[in-house]
Amino acid sequence: MFRGLGARPVQLGDGWVEISEDVDDLALESVQSTLTAILRQKALGIAPTYGLTFDGQTFDVDGKLVSGPSGSGLTCVTFVMAVFASRGVELLERNEWHERHDDDNVRTLLAGMHWETLSDATIRQMQQQLPTGVRFRPRELAGGANTRCPCPFAQARDAALAPERLLG
């Protein structure tokens, strides 16, 4: 795993993450509590919906998704962003992200992978979101949160490319 300057390993649940030293221990404990609450909701059959637009979704103290203006659900990446944002930790400088040439194709692919498991209302909402929007990429989130929080786009992009550069 790429380790940024100032990154430290932190145990969250049963796993470990590399996170910037910009995130203090109290915030990480709060993130852990949020994850525990989300798992309790999931055990009750209440899980966040899938969606392609991230516009400020967070989780309340009971682990329930609080939608942003679009009413959208979350992808895997935006789930992580929402968990941390719920406790006041912005992992990325979201306003610096912009739509890139392959985002539309990837959004369509992601939506198709989940089509059979989604409600009709969620499918309709996602169809409206497919043509536009910013896509936050897993490697950029991992690299960015590993270096500085909130991480600017260029730094997160460079951190995401670091393993490829090392491999030649």
Sequence and secondary structure as in RCSB ss.txt:
>XXXX:A:sequence
MFRGLGARPVQLGDGWVEISEDVDDLALESVQSTLTAILRQKALGIAPTYGLTFDGQTFDVDGKLVSGPSGSGLT
CVTFVMAVFASRGVELLERNEWHERHDDDNVRTLLAGMHWETLSDATIRQMQQQLPTGVRFRPRELAGGANTRCP
CPFAQARDAALAPERLLG
>XXXX:A:secstr
    TTEEEEEETTEEEEEETTS HHHHHHHHHHHHHHHHHHHTT    B S  SS EE TTS EE  TT   B 
HHHHHHHHHHHTT   B GGG    TTHHHHHHHHHHHHGGGS HHHHHHHHHHTTS     HHHHHHHHHH SS
B HHHHHHHHHHHHHHH 
